[in-house]
Amino acid sequence: MTDLGLYRHLDQMAPWNDRLQVLEVIGVSDEAPDVKTFTFRSDNQTWFRYKPGQFVTLELPTSDGPLMRTYTLSSSPSRPFSIAVTVKAQAGSIGTRWMFDHLVPGSHVKAYGPSGDFSLHSHPAAKYLFISAGSGVTPMMSMLRWLNDCAPWTDVGFVNCARRAEEIIFRKELELLGGHMPGLSLGFMIEERSSREGWYGHMGRIDAIRLPLLAPDFREREIFCCGPDPFMRAVRGMLEAAGFDMTKYHQESFAVPAVEEVPAPFASPGEDGIAVPVEATPIRFALSDVDAECIAGQTVLQTARSSGVRIPAACEFGLCGTCKVKKVSGAVEMSHNGGILDHEIDDGFILACCSKPLSALEIEA
């Protein structure tokens, strides 16, 4: 058999399978203060199939055990031999700081995904407006890079907000793309001046007055927004006040809802005052050879954890898809937020974090 070395044609390769393969770091680059891009390839020379704007969940092998963190891909599927995430280390960051300190070319991590519906491919339109702040620029960059490679004539307004000029992530690349894409209109806005870099552009925070200056025809565009929650609330509020058709507004958020309390197994007192066991449903975790009982109100993931069965999980509210497992038998009630596709459900997969048994179950975990 001929040794093809590092180079293989795409049709000689299979798509990346997140259940079978790990990723190798092939590049680490600085983008802005406390912002780095990590580029990965597959160990098995597979290619990456995803929509621009989707995210992956990285399993970081910290000294305290595996740590799951979800990051949007900043790379484009039009360049399928590698993927990249661009991450900002905040003051309280744990996973991102670990990546900064430990991931170097040659390092290996497990990843799950890609997942998510925040993509222009899910909402095709004649004209787009991307509004972002801080590291919320990453899904916008993924979509813009795809457009540059595949449809460079597309009419795109790109508004990015940052605290200072040097904190504008991808600024040089965006300015370069502005010269190559005839339909791209760039608008940068910063909150305060810096001694490190001169600035002659827009100052302040985006509001109902500045938005029309940056995108005069915003009402005619499909709008994608990503950034800190207060920023997205402000953008959404000004669009609603302006009478914008909110069916054309899409935002990315990983905010975790409040977790429901699960009743204790002997929480219900009987008529004579003696505790009565809460009804439980048997679950067999086949790969771990563990038989467990799921207390009423618990999810499959909660039962797995209490039984010592490890199912990878990140967001834990049905969005990221990390906890996807095969249901061999039985029925569940599943309330997810887009982390699983219809054909995967038809094939018997469930999200353990948001599935509650309706009958005895057997799970491949």
N, C-alpha and C positions, 0 to 999 in steps of 0.2 A: 504494500500500500504506500502511496506517495505521501511524504510528510509535507503538509502544506504550511507548516510553521505558524506564524501569527495571522497570516492572511487567508481568509476563506470568503467565497462569494456568499451573498445573503441566502440564496436558494440552497446552499449546502449546510445551512445552519437551522436549528430549531429555535422557536421563541423561548425566551427565558421562563423558567418554571420556578415560582417562588417557594414551592414546597420541596424542591429537590436540590437547589443550588445556592451557593453563597456568592457574595460580591467581593471583589478585590479593589482596593483603593489604587487608582493609577495617577491621581493628581490632587494636589491641595493648593489653592491659590487664595490670596488676599483680595477682597473686593472693596472693603471700606473698614473703618475702625470697628473691631470686634465682629467682622463679617468675613466668612470664608466659604469658598466653594469646594466641595468634595466630589470628585469624579470617580465613577466605578465602572468596572467591566465584569462580565460573568466569568467565573472560573472555567466554565465549560464551553466557552466561545459560542454562546447563544446570542441572539439579538433581542432587543427590547421593543415590545409592542405596547403602546399606551396612547392616550389622548393628551395633547398639550394642556397643561393645567392640572393634571391628576397628581396624586401624592403616593408616597410609599411609607411604610413603617419600618424603621431600622431597629434591629435587636442588638443593643450595645453590650458587649461582654465585660461589664464592670466588675471590680473586685467584690462588690456586694451582691453579685448575681446579675442575670440578664435584665437590661433596662430597655423598655419599649418607648420609642419616640417617633412621632409622625411628622414628616417633612414633605413639602411640595417640591416636585421636580422642577428645576429651572432649565433643564435641557429640553431639546425638541425631539419628538419621535421621527422627524425627518433625518436625523442622524442616529441610527438605531444601534450602533455598536457600543455605546456607553450611555450611562445616565449620570446626572449630577444633581446634587442638592446644594442650595446656598443658604446658610444658616447664620443667624445673629445670636451671639451670646449675651443674654441679659444678665442683670445683677444676680438674679436667683436661679440662673440656668444650671441644671445638673447634667442632663444628657449632652447638651451642646458644648459645655465646658469640657466634658470628658472627651468628646470628639476632637476639640482643639488640642488637648493635651496628649492624646494617644493615637489618633489616626494619622498614619503616614503612608506613602506609597508602599504597597506590599501588604498592608493590613487587610484583614478579612472580617466582614460582618454579614450577618443574616439579614435579609430584608423580605418584607411581605407587601404584596400589591402588584401592580398599581391599582388605586381605587379613586373614587370621587367622580362627580358629575359637573364640576366647575370647569367647563371647557367650551370654547367657541364651536367645537364640533357638535356639541349637544344643542346649541342655539344658533344656527346659521343665520347670517344677516348680511345686508349690503354694506352697512357701516357700523363700526364698533367704536366704543369709548372705554378705555381701560383706566381706572382710577385706583391708585394704590398709595400706601404710606409705609415707609420702613421696609422690612423684609417681606411685606405683602406684595412687593413687586415681583416675587419669584414666579407665581403662576402666569402673570402678565408677560414676563420675559419668555417663558416657555411658549406661550401662544404667539408672541411677536416673532420669535425665532422661527417658528414653524411657518408663519406667513411670509417671512423674508425668503425662506427656502422654496416655498411652494406656491405662493400667491402674492408676490411683492407689490402688485398694483393695488391691493386692498386699501380701502379708505379707513384709516385707524387714527383715532385721537388717543394720545398716551399722556396721562397726567400723573406725575409722581411727586409726592410730598415727603420732605425730610426735615430734620431739625436744623442741620447745617449743610452747607454745600458739599463738604467732603464726605458726608454721610449718604449722599445719593448713590445707591447701589446700581452698578452697571452704567454709570453716566457716560463714560467714554464710548462704550459699545452702542448705547442708544443714540448718541450724537452721530456715530458712524452710520448706523442704520438710517438715521434721518436723511443722510445724503444719498442713500441707495434706494430707499422706498419712496416713490413719488407721492403716495397717498398717506404717508405718515406725518402726523402733526404732533410735535413734542411740547409738553408744558411742564416745567419744573417749578416747584414752590418750596421755599425754606422759611423757617420760623425766625431764625436769628442769624446775623452775620458772624463770620469767623475771621480771625487774624491769619488763618492758614491759607485761605482762598478768597479771591475777590468775587463779588456777585453783583450782577446788574439785572437780574430777573425778578420774578414775582416774590414778594415777601408776605408773611402772615400765614393764616390758615384758610383752607378752602371754605368758601361760604357761598351764599346765594348771589353775591355780587361778583365774586371772582370766577365761579364756575362758567358763566356765559362768556367771560373774557378768554378763558382757556379753551372752551369748546362751545362756540356760539350756537351750533346746531345740535346740542346734546339731546334734544327731544326727538331727533330723528334716528338716534343710534341705539344699538343694543349695548347695554352698559354692564361691565364686570367690575366689581369692587372688592378689594382685599386690603386688610390692614388691621390695626388694633380695633377692638370692639367699639370704643367710643368714636373712633374715626368713621367706622362703617355706619354707626347709628346717625352720625351727623350728616353723612352723604345721603343716606336713605331719607332722612327727614327733609332735607332741602329739595330732593327730587319730588317727594310727595307734595310738598308745599308748592312746587312749581307746576303741578298737574301732570307730571311725567307718567306715562303708562308703565306701571310697576311690573307688568308681566314681562317687560323687556329689561328688568333689573335683576342681576344675579350677584350674590356675594358669597365669599368663602369664609367659613368660620369653624373653628375646632372647639368652641365653648362647650363645656361639659355640663349637662343638666343635673339637677339635684338627684342623688341616688335614693331610691326607695328603700325604706327600712324593711328587712326581711324578718318575719316573725320567728321567734325562738321555737324549737321543736316541742316544748311543753308549756306554751304560753297561755293556753286556754283552760281556765278552771271549770270543772264540772259542777253539777248541781250540789254534790256533797262537799264541794270545796277541794276535791282532789284534782290535780292537774291532769288534763286529758291530752294525749299526744296529738300534735297537728298531723293531718293526713300527709303521707309521703308517697312519692312515685319512684319505682326502681329504675335506675340507669346503669347500664353496663358500659364501661369504657373498655372496648375490646382490645385495643393495642396495648393498654397498660394492664390488662387482666384484672380490673378492679370493678367490683360491684358496689354501688352506692345507692343512697336514697335521697331524692330531691324533695325537700320540705316545700309545702305549698307556698307559693310566692317567690321561691328561689329560681334563678336562671340555671341553665346547664353549666355555665362558667363558674358560678358560685359553688355549685355542687362539686365540680371538678376540683376546685381549689381546696375545699374542705375535706376532700378525699385523697389529696396528695397527687392528683393527676394534673400535669402541666399542659395547659392550652395557651399558646401565646395570645396576648391581648394588649391593646393600646388605648383606644378612645373609650371603649366600654359603653358606647351608646349607639352601636349599629351603623357607624359611618365608615370606619377605616377598613373593615373586612379582615383584619388580622386574625380574628378568632374563628375563621371559617373552618368547619369540620364536616365530615360526611356522616349523615344519619343513615344507619343501616336499616333500622326498623323503628316503628312508632310514629307518633304525631306530636307536633309542637305548635304553640302559639308564638309567632315571631313578629315583633314590631321593630323594624329596622329603619335606618335613615339613609338608605342608598348604598350600603356597604356590600351588597350582594345582588347579583343579576338574576333575572327571571329564569334563564336557562340553567343557572347553577342551582336554583331552588328546585327546578324540575328534575335535575340530576341527583337530588337528595341532600344537597348541602344546606347547612344552617349557620347562622351566627350565634355562637354559644353565649355571647354577652346579653343578647336580647331575646333568647328563646326559652320558653317555659314549657315543660312537658304536659301533654294532654293524655298521654298513656305511657306505658313502660317503653323505655328507649334503649337502643344499642347505638353507640357512637364510636366512630373510628378515632380514638384519642388515647 
